[in-house]
Amino acid sequence: MSIIKQVAKNSLIYGLGDLLTKLVGFLLIPLYTHYLTTAEYGVLELLDLTSYIVGFLLAMGIAQAVMRFYFEYESEEERNRVVSVALLTVWLASAGGLVVLQVCAPWFSEAVFQSADYGPHFRILFATLAVTISNEIPLQYLRIRQLAVRFISISLCRVSLSLSLNILFIVFYGLGVQGILL
């Protein structure tokens, strides 16, 4: 019975974290529609889709692999090695990918928008993506270790920071899509 309680508690906490992230995105829609033109909103969606595809390729499913392989080992040393190797691999892939993607930003701009004007947007997008991918392994480790409260605390801090920066960059600095990316 205690296992069921633990699973239910962790599921509720992780679900709450995911819900809050989605809720903040939902609550930002009126802000976006007020401060962004329809064209800018379209640009944002295309950038988001590009980020999803590139992120999927760059992350290589390593965070999910950690969850799978972590429990195949019995000793704490071997389990820590799984996490360390995954983290190092993600860092190297992110750093290498970031260099290549920064160079290719004008190409992405041309391919997606038929214009080189969005190269700076792609540069910001790719830098953010590298950081985001690098954070996946530590967050997965918190889930593995069943540190749900720490996980949700970090998630709430990230959401609060994102919300605050979006408001600052969009409303007060008028940066539009670039502000959202920053």
N, C-alpha and C positions, 0 to 999 in steps of 0.2 A: 504494500500500500504506500510506503514512503517513496518508492520509485515513481509511482503514478503521480503523487503530489509534486515531486521534484520536476518531473516532465511537464506537468500542467503549469506550475509556477514559471518555469523557464520559457515555455511556449507563450504564456501570457505576456511576460516581460519583453521577449523578442518581438512578438506580434505588436505590442504597444509601440515599440521603437519604430518598427516599419510603418505603422499607422500614422505616427506623428510626422514622420518624414513625408509621407504622401499627403497628409493634411496640410502641412506647410506649403507644399507645391500647389495644392488646391487653393489655399488662401491667397497665394501670390497671383492667381489668375486675374483678379480685378486690378491689381497693381500693374501687371503686364499689359492688360488691355487698355488701361488708361494712359500709360506712358509710352507704349510701343505702337507703332503703326501696324497695319495688317501685314505689310511687306516685312517689317522687322520681326514680327512674330513668326512669319514663314521662314525667315533666315534662321531664327533661333531653333525652330523645329528641324531644319535640315542640318544644322550644326549638331544638335542633339542626336540625331540619327547617325551622323558620321562618327560622333564620339562613341556611340554604342557599338558600332561595327568595328572600329579601330580598337576600342577597348577590349572587345571580345577576342580579337586576334592577338593583341599584345599580352593580355592576362593569361592566355593559354590554359585556362581552367585550373591553374595551380592552386588557388585558394580551396577549391572543391577537392582537389587531390590530397591536400593536407588532411582534410577531414577523413578521407577514405584510408590513407596510409598510416595515419597517426595511431590508430587503434590496432594495427597489425603487429605492432611492437609492444613488448611487455615492459621493458626497462625505461625508466625516465630519460636516461641518456640517449637511447635510440629514438625515442619520441621527440626529444629536443632537437636531435639531428635532422629529423624530418622537417620540423618547423624552420630550423636554421637554413637548410639547403633550399627550401621553398622561398624563404625570405630573400636569400642571396640571389637566387635565380630571378625572382620578380624585380629586385632592385637593378640587376644587370640588364634585364630585358627592358625595363622602363627607361633606364639611362640611355642605353643604346638606341632604343626605339625613339626616345625623345630627340636625340641628335638627328636621326634620319627624318623624323616627322617635321622637325623645325625647318630643315632644308627643303622638304617637300611641301611646306605650307602653301606656297604660291601655286603649285600644281593642284593641290586639293581645291584651292579657291577657284581655279579655272575649271576643274572637272565638275564641281558641284554647282557653281554659280555662273560659269562662263564669264568670269571677271576676276582679275587679280586683286580687286579691292578688299577682299575678305581674308587675305593672307595673314594680317595681324590677328584676326579673330581665331583663325586656325592655330596660330602659334600659342595663344592663350589657352585655347581648348586642349591642345596636346600637352602643354605643361601641367595643366590641371589634371588631365587624364593620368599622367605619369605618377603624380602624387596620390591620386585616388586608388590606383592599382597597387601602389606600394603600401597603402593602408589596409588592404584586404586581408593579408596574412595575419597581422596582429589582431584584427577584429575576429577573424576565424579562430585564432588561438583562444581568445576570451570565451568564445562559444564552446570550444572543446573543453576548456577547463571549468565550464559552467559558472562563469563569473558574469551572470546576467545583469546584476546591478551595475557593475563597472561598465559593461557593454552599453547599457541604456544610458548611463551617465555621459559617456563619450558621444553617443548618438545624439543626445539632447544638446550637448555643447556644440556639436557640428551643425545641427539644425538651427540653433539660436544664432550662431556666427553667420551662417549662410543667409538667414533671414535678415539679420541686421545689415550685413554688407550689401545685400540686394537693395534694400531700402536706401541705404546711404548712396550707393553708386547710381541707382536709377532715379530716385526722387531728388536728392540733393545735388548730385554732380551731373545728372542728365546724360549718363553714358550709354543709355539704351542697351542694346544687345551686348556690347562690350562690357558694360557694367555687370550684367548677369554672368558673363563668363568669368570675370574677375572674382 
